[in-house]
Amino acid sequence: MSEPANAAVIGVGSMGRHHARVYSELPDVDLVGVVDADEETATAVARDHGTRTMAMDRALEVADVASIAVPTEYHYPVANDCIDHDVDVLIEKPFVDTASRGRELLSNARSAGVTVQVGHIERFNPAVRTLGEIVADLDVIAIEAQRLGPPPEGRAVDDSAVMDLMIHDIDVLLSLVDDDVTTVAAQGARDNRYASASVAFDSGVVANLTASRVTQEKVRRLSITAANCRVNVDYTDQTVEIHRHSMPEYIDDNGDLRYRHESIVERPTVENGEPLKNELRSFVRAATSDATPVVTGEDGLRVLELARRIDELAADEQRAAAETEVRPR
């Protein structure tokens, strides 16, 4: 790039302020401004990262790219404003609030030639990138993911555990299994602050996903059962382990014949790196070179549709259980 890309951040709450920080650190990006309905918050973030606050109209006049980190219900109108001003956008997850709005938004972006990337950050986790290289050589049978933890301190979360947490693992799952979903089942508890889902694919691969905002331990793990190994990923530690069995053998232990089957654990090298920095660097590169983003708007739409389906099925299960409890015997 001969000139830095001018970047704006629209919405600088809990996630948007990190976008502002990362843009200010990228060498090929000029953070030209931040936009937020809360002027005090916007001013503080702008001061911390050497930029200024702006009205929305002004930001869209000067920006080449923008991160949209406002509440989900505003993703569609804000993104459309960006598209109308020929500003490439990274939209934080969930992509939009409804699939119909997502399809319309993508149609508008295609007509305008605007790049749309969706902020599924785990795709840029170094451990997930390493996993992608490993999976290509595996005969995958099943995938399990757990994303659990207590309620976050200091901020309210209106979304269910499916839309706030499980949606990350749905995106990773769909990126690993390039196949049609055939069946989906789900259950939930505490108004879907805890939810589990089973997903089956046309290829025969099955997946089990669990997300929780009521578990007093933070867990971010994914495991793959394959024909000849099991692969474990820790998102937080950014580690990958491949478990294989060696050849079984019989050994003589003081005259007793014993059977031994050892497990071999491989630990591939995982490069260090902040996922958000990887994500925004990749977004700017795609936007400025007219390349296809790593996480396209179409990817975000497919994830949204499956996440909504799981969320609704889990809620339906709870309503049915509640109705059964109150029926007279």
C-alpha distance (Angstrom), angle and dihedral (degrees) to the residues before:
residue distance angle dihedral
M1 . . .
S2 3.79 . .
E3 3.80 92.9 .
P4 3.83 128.5 34.0
A5 3.80 115.6 -107.1
N6 3.80 113.0 -111.0
A7 3.81 108.4 -126.7
A8 3.79 131.9 -168.6
V9 3.79 129.7 -172.6
I10 3.79 116.8 -144.8
G11 3.78 108.8 -159.9
V12 3.80 116.9 19.1
G13 3.78 102.5 -163.7
S14 3.79 123.5 122.6
M15 3.82 95.2 -40.1
G16 3.80 102.6 24.3
R17 3.78 93.3 60.4
H18 3.82 88.8 60.1
H19 3.81 89.3 52.4
A20 3.81 88.2 53.8
R21 3.80 91.1 50.0
V22 3.80 93.8 50.0
Y23 3.81 95.1 45.5
S24 3.81 88.6 52.1
E25 3.82 88.9 54.6
L26 3.81 99.2 46.9
P27 3.83 111.5 98.7
D28 3.82 96.3 -144.2
V29 3.81 95.5 48.1
D30 3.80 133.3 79.1
L31 3.81 112.3 -157.5
V32 3.80 97.9 -143.7
G33 3.80 98.1 178.2
V34 3.79 152.9 -33.1
V35 3.79 129.2 -123.0
D36 3.80 126.5 -156.1
A37 3.80 137.5 150.2
D38 3.80 88.2 -130.6
E39 3.81 103.2 73.5
E40 3.79 93.8 -168.5
T41 3.81 92.5 54.1
A42 3.81 92.2 44.9
T43 3.80 91.6 50.2
A44 3.81 92.6 50.2
V45 3.81 93.5 49.0
A46 3.81 92.3 45.5
R47 3.79 91.1 50.9
D48 3.81 92.7 48.4
H49 3.80 93.0 52.8
G50 3.78 103.5 37.2
T51 3.80 99.4 -107.4
R52 3.81 138.3 97.8
T53 3.75 140.7 -109.8
M54 3.79 118.2 -103.8
A55 3.75 141.1 -174.2
M56 3.78 113.0 -111.0
D57 3.82 95.0 -109.4
R58 3.79 92.7 51.9
A59 3.80 93.3 47.1
L60 3.79 91.3 53.7
E61 3.80 90.6 50.6
V62 3.81 93.8 57.4
A63 3.83 104.3 29.3
D64 3.80 127.0 92.8
V65 3.81 93.5 -174.2
A66 3.79 133.6 17.5
S67 3.78 138.9 -168.1
I68 3.81 114.1 -140.9
A69 3.80 110.3 -151.3
V70 3.80 101.5 155.9
P71 3.84 121.8 122.3
T72 3.82 111.9 -64.0
E73 3.82 95.1 -108.0
Y74 3.83 88.7 64.6
H75 3.82 97.4 47.2
Y76 3.79 93.6 91.7
P77 3.83 99.7 51.3
V78 3.81 94.3 39.3
A79 3.80 92.9 47.9
N80 3.80 90.8 48.3
D81 3.81 89.6 53.2
C82 3.80 89.0 52.7
I83 3.80 91.6 49.0
D84 3.81 90.8 50.0
H85 3.82 87.8 55.5
D86 3.83 94.1 45.9
V87 3.82 92.2 -113.0
D88 3.82 116.3 149.1
V89 3.80 112.0 -129.7
L90 3.76 141.9 -149.1
I91 3.80 106.9 -162.6
E92 3.79 117.3 -159.9
K93 3.81 116.6 -126.0
P94 2.97 133.0 -56.8
F95 3.81 89.5 54.5
V96 3.83 94.6 -140.1
D97 3.79 136.3 -29.6
T98 3.82 98.4 -99.5
A99 3.79 134.3 27.5
S100 3.82 92.2 -129.2
R101 3.79 90.5 57.4
G102 3.79 89.4 47.3
R103 3.79 92.4 54.6
E104 3.80 91.4 48.1
L105 3.79 91.8 48.1
L106 3.80 92.2 51.5
S107 3.79 90.8 49.0
N108 3.81 90.0 53.1
A109 3.81 91.6 47.9
R110 3.80 92.9 50.2
S111 3.80 91.4 49.8
A112 3.81 90.9 50.4
G113 3.81 95.6 41.9
V114 3.82 91.0 -122.4
T115 3.81 122.3 153.2
V116 3.81 115.7 -123.4
Q117 3.80 121.3 -168.1
V118 3.81 125.0 175.8
G119 3.80 120.0 -138.5
H120 3.79 101.8 -119.9
I121 3.76 92.4 148.1
E122 3.81 99.3 -175.2
R123 3.81 89.6 73.0
F124 3.80 85.4 69.6
N125 3.79 94.9 48.4
P126 3.82 105.2 116.5
A127 3.81 90.1 -132.6
V128 3.81 91.6 55.6
R129 3.80 90.9 48.0
T130 3.81 89.1 53.4
L131 3.81 89.9 46.6
G132 3.79 90.6 54.7
E133 3.80 90.4 58.1
I134 3.82 91.3 49.3
V135 3.82 97.2 46.5
A136 3.80 92.2 58.1
D137 3.84 88.4 72.0
L138 3.83 97.7 42.1
D139 3.79 134.1 95.2
V140 3.82 94.3 -136.5
I141 3.80 117.9 -151.4
A142 3.80 104.3 167.8
I143 3.80 142.3 -2.2
E144 3.80 127.1 -153.5
A145 3.81 127.5 -172.1
Q146 3.79 132.8 -176.9
R147 3.79 123.4 -170.1
L148 3.79 107.4 172.7
G149 3.77 138.2 155.7
P150 3.79 148.3 127.5
P151 3.81 123.0 -79.3
P152 3.83 110.4 -72.6
E153 3.78 115.7 -102.3
G154 3.79 118.8 -120.1
R155 3.80 99.6 13.1
A156 3.76 136.9 71.5
V157 3.80 119.8 -126.6
D158 3.79 113.4 -154.8
D159 3.81 96.0 177.0
S160 3.79 122.6 87.6
A161 3.79 120.4 -108.2
V162 3.81 87.0 -99.7
M163 3.81 95.6 55.6
D164 3.82 95.3 36.6
L165 3.82 101.9 39.0
M166 3.80 116.5 3.1
I167 3.80 90.3 53.1
H168 3.83 88.4 74.8
D169 3.80 91.5 57.6
I170 3.80 92.0 43.4
D171 3.80 88.1 57.9
V172 3.81 92.7 48.5
L173 3.82 90.3 45.7
L174 3.81 93.8 52.0
S175 3.81 90.8 46.4
L176 3.81 90.4 54.0
V177 3.82 97.9 42.7
D178 3.79 109.8 50.2
D179 3.78 95.5 -168.2
D180 3.80 143.0 96.6
V181 3.80 120.0 -82.0
T182 3.81 110.6 -121.8
T183 3.82 105.1 179.1
V184 3.80 136.6 13.0
A185 3.81 129.8 -170.8
A186 3.79 128.0 175.6
Q187 3.79 143.7 177.4
G188 3.76 131.5 -167.9
A189 3.79 143.3 -172.3
R190 3.79 135.7 -163.6
D191 3.82 93.7 22.5
N192 3.80 91.2 -48.0
R193 3.77 94.0 -55.1
Y194 3.80 80.5 126.4
A195 3.80 118.4 37.3
S196 3.78 140.0 162.6
A197 3.78 129.3 -168.1
S198 3.79 138.9 -171.4
V199 3.80 118.4 -152.4
A200 3.80 126.3 -173.9
F201 3.81 125.5 -164.9
D202 3.78 131.7 -151.3
S203 3.82 89.8 -112.2
G204 3.82 90.8 61.2
V205 3.81 95.9 -104.8
V206 3.80 112.6 138.2
A207 3.80 128.5 -160.5
N208 3.78 135.4 -164.6
L209 3.80 119.1 -162.0
T210 3.81 129.0 -174.0
A211 3.81 128.0 -174.0
S212 3.77 129.4 177.4
R213 3.79 141.2 177.9
V214 3.83 92.0 -178.2
T215 3.82 101.9 58.7
Q216 3.79 116.5 109.2
E217 3.80 93.8 -141.4
K218 3.77 128.2 65.1
V219 3.80 110.9 -126.2
R220 3.80 126.9 173.1
R221 3.80 108.5 170.4
L222 3.79 141.2 139.3
S223 3.81 128.0 -171.1
I224 3.78 132.2 -169.7
T225 3.78 123.8 -157.6
A226 3.79 110.1 -154.9
A227 3.78 133.2 175.0
N228 3.80 94.0 -96.0
C229 3.81 106.1 19.1
R230 3.79 148.7 12.1
V231 3.79 120.0 -121.6
N232 3.81 121.0 -156.1
V233 3.80 123.2 -165.4
D234 3.79 126.0 -169.0
Y235 3.81 107.6 -162.1
T236 3.80 93.9 -166.2
D237 3.80 98.3 47.5
Q238 3.84 90.1 36.5
T239 3.80 92.0 -133.1
V240 3.81 134.4 141.4
E241 3.81 125.6 -160.4
I242 3.81 126.2 -173.6
H243 3.80 114.7 -158.8
R244 3.80 118.3 -158.1
H245 3.80 133.6 166.9
S246 3.78 121.5 -122.6
M247 3.79 120.2 -140.8
P248 3.83 111.3 -68.4
E249 3.79 117.8 -115.7
Y250 3.78 141.8 179.4
I251 3.79 117.8 -123.6
D252 3.80 133.4 -168.1
D253 3.81 109.6 -122.2
N254 3.84 108.1 -174.6
G255 3.76 91.8 -41.8
D256 3.82 95.1 -40.8
L257 3.77 117.7 111.2
R258 3.80 109.7 -133.9
Y259 3.78 133.5 -177.1
R260 3.78 119.2 -129.9
H261 3.78 129.2 -171.6
E262 3.79 112.0 176.1
S263 3.78 126.3 -161.3
I264 3.78 121.1 -133.8
V265 3.79 117.0 -150.7
E266 3.79 120.0 -158.8
R267 3.79 120.0 -165.5
P268 3.81 110.8 -163.4
T269 3.78 117.4 -152.6
V270 3.80 111.4 -96.9
E271 3.78 116.9 -162.7
N272 3.78 115.9 -128.0
G273 3.77 120.0 -117.5
E274 3.77 144.5 130.2
P275 3.82 108.5 -99.0
L276 3.81 93.6 -143.4
K277 3.79 92.1 52.2
N278 3.81 89.8 48.8
E279 3.80 89.4 49.0
L280 3.81 98.0 49.5
R281 3.80 93.1 42.2
S282 3.81 88.9 52.6
F283 3.82 91.9 46.6
V284 3.80 94.1 51.8
R285 3.80 90.7 46.8
A286 3.82 91.9 51.5
A287 3.81 93.2 45.1
T288 3.78 95.9 48.7
S289 3.81 94.8 44.7
D290 3.82 98.1 39.5
A291 3.81 89.0 -120.0
T292 3.80 126.1 149.4
P293 3.83 110.8 -92.4
V294 3.79 119.6 -120.4
V295 3.82 89.1 -119.7
T296 3.79 108.0 34.2
G297 3.77 128.4 -163.4
E298 3.80 87.5 -108.1
D299 3.81 88.8 56.3
G300 3.79 90.0 50.7
L301 3.81 91.5 49.7
R302 3.81 93.2 50.9
V303 3.80 90.7 49.3
L304 3.81 91.2 47.7
E305 3.80 92.6 51.8
L306 3.81 93.5 51.3
A307 3.82 93.1 43.1
R308 3.82 91.8 51.4
R309 3.79 90.2 48.6
I310 3.80 91.8 51.9
D311 3.81 92.2 45.2
E312 3.80 92.2 51.3
L313 3.81 93.8 45.8
A314 3.81 91.2 50.6
A315 3.82 91.3 48.8
D316 3.82 91.0 47.9
E317 3.80 90.6 53.0
Q318 3.80 90.8 53.4
R319 3.81 92.9 47.9
A320 3.81 91.3 49.4
A321 3.80 91.1 49.7
A322 3.82 91.3 48.9
E323 3.82 91.9 50.2
T324 3.81 90.9 50.1
E325 3.81 90.9 52.8
V326 3.82 94.8 54.2
R327 3.81 97.9 44.0
P328 3.82 113.0 109.4
R329 3.77 115.4 -112.3
